[in-house]
Every structure is written in structure tokens, then in C-alpha cells.
Amino acid sequence: MNKTKLLKIVAILIYLFSPIDILPEAVLGPLGLVDDAAAVWLLIKILLTK
């Protein structure tokens, strides 16, 4: 695993566990989960690519 890939994974995990969101669920309700879903999708994509 190269450093760039590891850095992306760490950044996504920090974003997912951070209380700060681009689209907050408290304000937007279920629509606020879109950014989290996109982050999870990107994480899966990064993990599955070689």
C-alpha cells in the first residue's frame, strides 16, 4: 500500500468519525447522509483498487 492511498483512507476515516459534516444530518435530515455515503463509497473504491 502506498503512502497516498493510506493518506486517503485515513482522511476518509477521520471525516466519517468527525462531528463536523459538509451536509449536517441535524439540519438536512436524511439528505445529510449523502456526504457520509459518498465517503463510504470512496473508501470502498480505494480499498478494492490495487
PyMOL Python script that loads the backbone (N, CA, C, O; Angstrom):
from pymol import cmd

cmd.read_pdbstr("""\
ATOM      1  N   MET A   1       0.862  -1.175   0.000  1.00  0.00           N
ATOM      2  CA  MET A   1       0.000   0.000   0.000  1.00  0.00           C
ATOM      3  C   MET A   1       0.906   1.236   0.000  1.00  0.00           C
ATOM      4  O   MET A   1       1.810   1.355   0.828  1.00  0.00           O
ATOM      5  N   ASN A   2       0.657   2.140  -0.926  1.00  0.00           N
ATOM      6  CA  ASN A   2       1.497   3.332  -0.987  1.00  0.00           C
ATOM      7  C   ASN A   2       1.009   4.412  -0.022  1.00  0.00           C
ATOM      8  O   ASN A   2      -0.089   4.321   0.528  1.00  0.00           O
ATOM      9  N   LYS A   3       1.833   5.419   0.168  1.00  0.00           N
ATOM     10  CA  LYS A   3       1.526   6.475   1.142  1.00  0.00           C
ATOM     11  C   LYS A   3       0.294   7.282   0.754  1.00  0.00           C
ATOM     12  O   LYS A   3      -0.479   7.681   1.625  1.00  0.00           O
ATOM     13  N   THR A   4       0.100   7.526  -0.532  1.00  0.00           N
ATOM     14  CA  THR A   4      -1.052   8.308  -0.989  1.00  0.00           C
ATOM     15  C   THR A   4      -2.352   7.584  -0.668  1.00  0.00           C
ATOM     16  O   THR A   4      -3.306   8.194  -0.185  1.00  0.00           O
ATOM     17  N   LYS A   5      -2.388   6.288  -0.938  1.00  0.00           N
ATOM     18  CA  LYS A   5      -3.590   5.503  -0.667  1.00  0.00           C
ATOM     19  C   LYS A   5      -3.874   5.472   0.834  1.00  0.00           C
ATOM     20  O   LYS A   5      -5.023   5.611   1.252  1.00  0.00           O
ATOM     21  N   LEU A   6      -2.846   5.293   1.632  1.00  0.00           N
ATOM     22  CA  LEU A   6      -3.014   5.267   3.083  1.00  0.00           C
ATOM     23  C   LEU A   6      -3.505   6.613   3.597  1.00  0.00           C
ATOM     24  O   LEU A   6      -4.357   6.667   4.484  1.00  0.00           O
ATOM     25  N   LEU A   7      -2.975   7.694   3.047  1.00  0.00           N
ATOM     26  CA  LEU A   7      -3.399   9.026   3.459  1.00  0.00           C
ATOM     27  C   LEU A   7      -4.874   9.263   3.119  1.00  0.00           C
ATOM     28  O   LEU A   7      -5.603   9.846   3.923  1.00  0.00           O
ATOM     29  N   LYS A   8      -5.317   8.824   1.951  1.00  0.00           N
ATOM     30  CA  LYS A   8      -6.723   8.954   1.570  1.00  0.00           C
ATOM     31  C   LYS A   8      -7.624   8.176   2.521  1.00  0.00           C
ATOM     32  O   LYS A   8      -8.672   8.671   2.934  1.00  0.00           O
ATOM     33  N   ILE A   9      -7.215   6.957   2.869  1.00  0.00           N
ATOM     34  CA  ILE A   9      -8.011   6.122   3.775  1.00  0.00           C
ATOM     35  C   ILE A   9      -8.128   6.789   5.141  1.00  0.00           C
ATOM     36  O   ILE A   9      -9.215   6.850   5.717  1.00  0.00           O
ATOM     37  N   VAL A  10      -7.013   7.286   5.655  1.00  0.00           N
ATOM     38  CA  VAL A  10      -7.028   7.953   6.959  1.00  0.00           C
ATOM     39  C   VAL A  10      -7.900   9.205   6.922  1.00  0.00           C
ATOM     40  O   VAL A  10      -8.661   9.456   7.856  1.00  0.00           O
ATOM     41  N   ALA A  11      -7.794   9.988   5.854  1.00  0.00           N
ATOM     42  CA  ALA A  11      -8.596  11.208   5.738  1.00  0.00           C
ATOM     43  C   ALA A  11     -10.088  10.894   5.705  1.00  0.00           C
ATOM     44  O   ALA A  11     -10.881  11.590   6.338  1.00  0.00           O
ATOM     45  N   ILE A  12     -10.473   9.866   4.982  1.00  0.00           N
ATOM     46  CA  ILE A  12     -11.886   9.485   4.911  1.00  0.00           C
ATOM     47  C   ILE A  12     -12.383   9.013   6.274  1.00  0.00           C
ATOM     48  O   ILE A  12     -13.480   9.378   6.697  1.00  0.00           O
ATOM     49  N   LEU A  13     -11.585   8.208   6.957  1.00  0.00           N
ATOM     50  CA  LEU A  13     -11.992   7.722   8.279  1.00  0.00           C
ATOM     51  C   LEU A  13     -12.122   8.872   9.277  1.00  0.00           C
ATOM     52  O   LEU A  13     -13.050   8.890  10.086  1.00  0.00           O
ATOM     53  N   ILE A  14     -11.206   9.822   9.224  1.00  0.00           N
ATOM     54  CA  ILE A  14     -11.310  10.999  10.095  1.00  0.00           C
ATOM     55  C   ILE A  14     -12.596  11.757   9.788  1.00  0.00           C
ATOM     56  O   ILE A  14     -13.301  12.175  10.706  1.00  0.00           O
ATOM     57  N   TYR A  15     -12.907  11.938   8.515  1.00  0.00           N
ATOM     58  CA  TYR A  15     -14.133  12.650   8.140  1.00  0.00           C
ATOM     59  C   TYR A  15     -15.375  11.912   8.646  1.00  0.00           C
ATOM     60  O   TYR A  15     -16.304  12.533   9.163  1.00  0.00           O
ATOM     61  N   LEU A  16     -15.385  10.586   8.492  1.00  0.00           N
ATOM     62  CA  LEU A  16     -16.561   9.816   8.901  1.00  0.00           C
ATOM     63  C   LEU A  16     -16.789   9.863  10.409  1.00  0.00           C
ATOM     64  O   LEU A  16     -17.934   9.889  10.859  1.00  0.00           O
ATOM     65  N   PHE A  17     -15.716   9.876  11.189  1.00  0.00           N
ATOM     66  CA  PHE A  17     -15.868   9.867  12.638  1.00  0.00           C
ATOM     67  C   PHE A  17     -15.858  11.260  13.260  1.00  0.00           C
ATOM     68  O   PHE A  17     -16.053  11.409  14.467  1.00  0.00           O
ATOM     69  N   SER A  18     -15.632  12.272  12.437  1.00  0.00           N
ATOM     70  CA  SER A  18     -15.631  13.645  12.909  1.00  0.00           C
ATOM     71  C   SER A  18     -17.070  14.145  13.094  1.00  0.00           C
ATOM     72  O   SER A  18     -17.957  13.785  12.320  1.00  0.00           O
ATOM     73  N   PRO A  19     -17.295  14.962  14.101  1.00  0.00           N
ATOM     74  CA  PRO A  19     -18.651  15.517  14.284  1.00  0.00           C
ATOM     75  C   PRO A  19     -18.978  16.623  13.275  1.00  0.00           C
ATOM     76  O   PRO A  19     -20.117  17.083  13.209  1.00  0.00           O
ATOM     77  N   ILE A  20     -17.989  17.047  12.495  1.00  0.00           N
ATOM     78  CA  ILE A  20     -18.200  18.105  11.507  1.00  0.00           C
ATOM     79  C   ILE A  20     -18.539  17.472  10.161  1.00  0.00           C
ATOM     80  O   ILE A  20     -17.810  16.603   9.681  1.00  0.00           O
ATOM     81  N   ASP A  21     -19.635  17.901   9.554  1.00  0.00           N
ATOM     82  CA  ASP A  21     -20.092  17.375   8.266  1.00  0.00           C
ATOM     83  C   ASP A  21     -20.256  18.508   7.260  1.00  0.00           C
ATOM     84  O   ASP A  21     -20.525  19.653   7.626  1.00  0.00           O
ATOM     85  N   ILE A  22     -20.090  18.169   6.001  1.00  0.00           N
ATOM     86  CA  ILE A  22     -20.381  19.136   4.938  1.00  0.00           C
ATOM     87  C   ILE A  22     -21.894  19.328   4.854  1.00  0.00           C
ATOM     88  O   ILE A  22     -22.377  20.453   4.728  1.00  0.00           O
ATOM     89  N   LEU A  23     -22.635  18.224   4.925  1.00  0.00           N
ATOM     90  CA  LEU A  23     -24.099  18.261   4.933  1.00  0.00           C
ATOM     91  C   LEU A  23     -24.579  17.693   6.268  1.00  0.00           C
ATOM     92  O   LEU A  23     -24.703  16.475   6.395  1.00  0.00           O
ATOM     93  N   PRO A  24     -24.851  18.535   7.264  1.00  0.00           N
ATOM     94  CA  PRO A  24     -25.218  18.046   8.595  1.00  0.00           C
ATOM     95  C   PRO A  24     -26.599  17.377   8.631  1.00  0.00           C
ATOM     96  O   PRO A  24     -27.575  17.896   8.089  1.00  0.00           O
ATOM     97  N   GLU A  25     -26.648  16.221   9.280  1.00  0.00           N
ATOM     98  CA  GLU A  25     -27.907  15.489   9.402  1.00  0.00           C
ATOM     99  C   GLU A  25     -28.917  16.249  10.261  1.00  0.00           C
ATOM    100  O   GLU A  25     -30.120  16.167  10.014  1.00  0.00           O
ATOM    101  N   ALA A  26     -28.450  16.976  11.253  1.00  0.00           N
ATOM    102  CA  ALA A  26     -29.357  17.706  12.144  1.00  0.00           C
ATOM    103  C   ALA A  26     -30.152  18.771  11.399  1.00  0.00           C
ATOM    104  O   ALA A  26     -31.280  19.086  11.780  1.00  0.00           O
ATOM    105  N   VAL A  27     -29.573  19.325  10.344  1.00  0.00           N
ATOM    106  CA  VAL A  27     -30.249  20.375   9.588  1.00  0.00           C
ATOM    107  C   VAL A  27     -31.022  19.801   8.408  1.00  0.00           C
ATOM    108  O   VAL A  27     -32.154  20.205   8.140  1.00  0.00           O
ATOM    109  N   LEU A  28     -30.403  18.857   7.706  1.00  0.00           N
ATOM    110  CA  LEU A  28     -30.990  18.357   6.457  1.00  0.00           C
ATOM    111  C   LEU A  28     -31.710  17.013   6.579  1.00  0.00           C
ATOM    112  O   LEU A  28     -32.283  16.527   5.604  1.00  0.00           O
ATOM    113  N   GLY A  29     -31.683  16.421   7.753  1.00  0.00           N
ATOM    114  CA  GLY A  29     -32.330  15.114   7.941  1.00  0.00           C
ATOM    115  C   GLY A  29     -31.623  14.040   7.128  1.00  0.00           C
ATOM    116  O   GLY A  29     -30.395  14.036   7.046  1.00  0.00           O
ATOM    117  N   PRO A  30     -32.379  13.133   6.529  1.00  0.00           N
ATOM    118  CA  PRO A  30     -31.775  12.025   5.780  1.00  0.00           C
ATOM    119  C   PRO A  30     -30.894  12.485   4.611  1.00  0.00           C
ATOM    120  O   PRO A  30     -29.964  11.777   4.224  1.00  0.00           O
ATOM    121  N   LEU A  31     -31.176  13.648   4.056  1.00  0.00           N
ATOM    122  CA  LEU A  31     -30.353  14.170   2.972  1.00  0.00           C
ATOM    123  C   LEU A  31     -28.920  14.432   3.444  1.00  0.00           C
ATOM    124  O   LEU A  31     -27.985  14.430   2.643  1.00  0.00           O
ATOM    125  N   GLY A  32     -28.759  14.655   4.736  1.00  0.00           N
ATOM    126  CA  GLY A  32     -27.441  14.895   5.308  1.00  0.00           C
ATOM    127  C   GLY A  32     -26.543  13.664   5.297  1.00  0.00           C
ATOM    128  O   GLY A  32     -25.340  13.773   5.531  1.00  0.00           O
ATOM    129  N   LEU A  33     -27.109  12.513   5.033  1.00  0.00           N
ATOM    130  CA  LEU A  33     -26.322  11.285   4.981  1.00  0.00           C
ATOM    131  C   LEU A  33     -25.641  11.085   3.627  1.00  0.00           C
ATOM    132  O   LEU A  33     -24.829  10.172   3.475  1.00  0.00           O
ATOM    133  N   VAL A  34     -25.958  11.914   2.660  1.00  0.00           N
ATOM    134  CA  VAL A  34     -25.403  11.769   1.316  1.00  0.00           C
ATOM    135  C   VAL A  34     -23.881  11.891   1.338  1.00  0.00           C
ATOM    136  O   VAL A  34     -23.196  11.089   0.703  1.00  0.00           O
ATOM    137  N   ASP A  35     -23.338  12.874   2.053  1.00  0.00           N
ATOM    138  CA  ASP A  35     -21.891  13.031   2.087  1.00  0.00           C
ATOM    139  C   ASP A  35     -21.206  11.864   2.787  1.00  0.00           C
ATOM    140  O   ASP A  35     -20.113  11.455   2.396  1.00  0.00           O
ATOM    141  N   ASP A  36     -21.845  11.331   3.816  1.00  0.00           N
ATOM    142  CA  ASP A  36     -21.285  10.164   4.500  1.00  0.00           C
ATOM    143  C   ASP A  36     -21.312   8.936   3.587  1.00  0.00           C
ATOM    144  O   ASP A  36     -20.354   8.164   3.550  1.00  0.00           O
ATOM    145  N   ALA A  37     -22.394   8.764   2.864  1.00  0.00           N
ATOM    146  CA  ALA A  37     -22.494   7.637   1.931  1.00  0.00           C
ATOM    147  C   ALA A  37     -21.446   7.758   0.829  1.00  0.00           C
ATOM    148  O   ALA A  37     -20.855   6.760   0.418  1.00  0.00           O
ATOM    149  N   ALA A  38     -21.220   8.972   0.356  1.00  0.00           N
ATOM    150  CA  ALA A  38     -20.202   9.187  -0.675  1.00  0.00           C
ATOM    151  C   ALA A  38     -18.805   8.872  -0.131  1.00  0.00           C
ATOM    152  O   ALA A  38     -17.968   8.315  -0.840  1.00  0.00           O
ATOM    153  N   ALA A  39     -18.564   9.230   1.119  1.00  0.00           N
ATOM    154  CA  ALA A  39     -17.267   8.941   1.730  1.00  0.00           C
ATOM    155  C   ALA A  39     -17.065   7.436   1.885  1.00  0.00           C
ATOM    156  O   ALA A  39     -15.970   6.929   1.638  1.00  0.00           O
ATOM    157  N   VAL A  40     -18.104   6.724   2.288  1.00  0.00           N
ATOM    158  CA  VAL A  40     -18.009   5.265   2.419  1.00  0.00           C
ATOM    159  C   VAL A  40     -17.798   4.632   1.048  1.00  0.00           C
ATOM    160  O   VAL A  40     -16.997   3.707   0.908  1.00  0.00           O
ATOM    161  N   TRP A  41     -18.509   5.124   0.037  1.00  0.00           N
ATOM    162  CA  TRP A  41     -18.335   4.603  -1.324  1.00  0.00           C
ATOM    163  C   TRP A  41     -16.900   4.812  -1.809  1.00  0.00           C
ATOM    164  O   TRP A  41     -16.303   3.918  -2.409  1.00  0.00           O
ATOM    165  N   LEU A  42     -16.357   5.990  -1.546  1.00  0.00           N
ATOM    166  CA  LEU A  42     -14.985   6.287  -1.952  1.00  0.00           C
ATOM    167  C   LEU A  42     -13.999   5.398  -1.195  1.00  0.00           C
ATOM    168  O   LEU A  42     -13.027   4.921  -1.781  1.00  0.00           O
ATOM    169  N   LEU A  43     -14.233   5.171   0.082  1.00  0.00           N
ATOM    170  CA  LEU A  43     -13.370   4.289   0.866  1.00  0.00           C
ATOM    171  C   LEU A  43     -13.364   2.875   0.308  1.00  0.00           C
ATOM    172  O   LEU A  43     -12.306   2.260   0.179  1.00  0.00           O
ATOM    173  N   ILE A  44     -14.526   2.364  -0.020  1.00  0.00           N
ATOM    174  CA  ILE A  44     -14.630   1.017  -0.587  1.00  0.00           C
ATOM    175  C   ILE A  44     -13.910   0.972  -1.932  1.00  0.00           C
ATOM    176  O   ILE A  44     -13.192   0.014  -2.221  1.00  0.00           O
ATOM    177  N   LYS A  45     -14.097   1.991  -2.744  1.00  0.00           N
ATOM    178  CA  LYS A  45     -13.437   2.042  -4.050  1.00  0.00           C
ATOM    179  C   LYS A  45     -11.905   2.037  -3.892  1.00  0.00           C
ATOM    180  O   LYS A  45     -11.204   1.335  -4.621  1.00  0.00           O
ATOM    181  N   ILE A  46     -11.407   2.809  -2.954  1.00  0.00           N
ATOM    182  CA  ILE A  46      -9.963   2.876  -2.720  1.00  0.00           C
ATOM    183  C   ILE A  46      -9.443   1.525  -2.220  1.00  0.00           C
ATOM    184  O   ILE A  46      -8.393   1.054  -2.655  1.00  0.00           O
ATOM    185  N   LEU A  47     -10.185   0.918  -1.311  1.00  0.00           N
ATOM    186  CA  LEU A  47      -9.732  -0.369  -0.754  1.00  0.00           C
ATOM    187  C   LEU A  47      -9.748  -1.492  -1.781  1.00  0.00           C
ATOM    188  O   LEU A  47      -8.937  -2.414  -1.699  1.00  0.00           O
ATOM    189  N   LEU A  48     -10.657  -1.428  -2.742  1.00  0.00           N
ATOM    190  CA  LEU A  48     -10.771  -2.516  -3.716  1.00  0.00           C
ATOM    191  C   LEU A  48      -9.844  -2.358  -4.918  1.00  0.00           C
ATOM    192  O   LEU A  48      -9.615  -3.318  -5.655  1.00  0.00           O
ATOM    193  N   THR A  49      -9.311  -1.156  -5.120  1.00  0.00           N
ATOM    194  CA  THR A  49      -8.390  -0.979  -6.245  1.00  0.00           C
ATOM    195  C   THR A  49      -6.983  -1.402  -5.837  1.00  0.00           C
ATOM    196  O   THR A  49      -6.580  -1.259  -4.683  1.00  0.00           O
ATOM    197  N   LYS A  50      -6.265  -1.915  -6.793  1.00  0.00           N
ATOM    198  CA  LYS A  50      -4.910  -2.392  -6.479  1.00  0.00           C
ATOM    199  C   LYS A  50      -3.862  -1.437  -6.859  1.00  0.00           C
ATOM    200  O   LYS A  50      -2.678  -1.706  -6.654  1.00  0.00           O
TER     201      LYS A  50
END
""", "prot")
cmd.dss("prot")
cmd.show_as("cartoon", "prot")
cmd.util.cbc("prot")
cmd.orient("prot")
